[in-house]
Amino acid sequence: MAYIGQQPESIRNEVKNRYFYGLRRTHDGELFLGKVDSMDPNGSIQINKPGVNSNDYDNFEKGADFFEGRDIEHNLLYENLNYEQYRFDDANLWYYIDSEGELVVSVNRQATYDDGSSSHGIG
C-alpha cells in the first residue's frame, strides 16, 4: 500500500512515552509488572482498584513517572493504587525470570510467560 506523507511505522516510532510499566507487590511478596502500549486501541490497565475514593491515587498523569507508592516502612500509601511504582517509556521491554531465577529484560522481542508459575496476583 502506498502512503502520502509519513509511513504508519514512522509515526508509531515517534510517539513519546508510548509504553506504561507498572510494578506492584502482593502481601506475600510476589512481584507483578503490568504493561500497556498506548498505541494499542484495545490496551487498558487499571490504575486504582475499586474501593473508597479517599484511598485512590488521583494524581495520575500520562508521561509522569511515579515511585512513591510505599512509605519508608514499606506500607502502602494509597490503598486502592494498583501499581506502587510506574513509569512511561519509549522502549518496548519484556521482563521475565529465566530458568536460573534471574530477572531478564528483552527489548522489542516478546517473552513467553508460564501462566502457572505464579498466583493470580490479588492480595
N, C-alpha and C positions, 0 to 999 in steps of 0.2 A: 504494500500500500504506500502511496506517495503522500507526503505531507507538505504543506506550505508553512514555512516558519520552522520553529524548533520541533525536533522529534520528541515523542512522548517520553522516551527513556531519559533524554537530557533534562526534561522538566522535572521528572521524578528525582533525579540525582541532585537537583538544585534546592530541594525542599530542606530547610534547616530544621534541626531538632525533630527529625522525622519519626524516630522510634522512642517510645516510652518504656522505661525499665523500672519496675517496682520490686522492692525487696521486702519480704515480711518473714517473721519467725513465729512459729506456733508456741504455745505454752510448754510443749515438750522439747522445744529447741530445733525442730525441723525448719530448714530454710526453704523458701519458695520465691521464685523470681517470676514476675508477670511481665509480659512483653506485648506491645501492640504497635502496629505500623499505622501511623496517621494517614497514610495514603490508601489503606485498605478500606473500601466502603463498607465492609462487614465487620471491621475490627471494633472492639469496645473493651473497656476494662472498668471495673467498679472501684472507685476511689474510696468511698465510705460504705461501711456495712450498714444495714438497717438498724435503727435504734433512735434514742433520744437525740434531737438535733443539737443540744448543747455539747454532746460528745463527738460531734463531727469536726473534721478539719475543713474549714471553709475558705482557706486562702489558696486553693489550687489555682495555678496559673500555667497555661501551656508554655513550655520552654524554660520555666523556672525550676531549678533543682531543689530538692528538699531532703535534709538529712537529720532532722531533729524530732523524730517520732518517739524517742525514748529519752528519759532523763538520765542523770549520772548514775543512778542505781538501777538502770535498765527497765524501769517501769514505763508502760505506755503513757504518752501524754494526751493522746486523742483515742479514746476507747473504740470509736467506730472507724477509725482510719485503717484501711485495708493494707496499706504499704507504709511501713515505718520510715523507709527511705525510698526516694525515687529520683530519677534523673531523665533527661531527654538527651538524645544523641543522634548524630547523623549516621553512625555506623550500624550496620545490620549484624548484631552479635548473637551468638547462641552459646549459652553456658551449660555445662554438664559436668557430672562426676564420671571420670573414666574408671576402667576396671581396677586401677591401682588405688582408687579412692582420692584422686587428685582433682581439683577444680580446674576445668579447661574451658577456654573460650575459642570458639570457631568463628571466623569472620567471613560473612557472605556465603556460608555453607551451612545449611540446616543440619542440626544434630537430631538423631533419633533417640527418643526417650523411652525408658521402660516404665510404662504406666503402673506396673505392680510393685515398684520399688519404694514407694512412699505412701504415707497416709493421704487422705483427701485434703488435708491441709487446713481444716477448720478447727480452731480451738487454740 
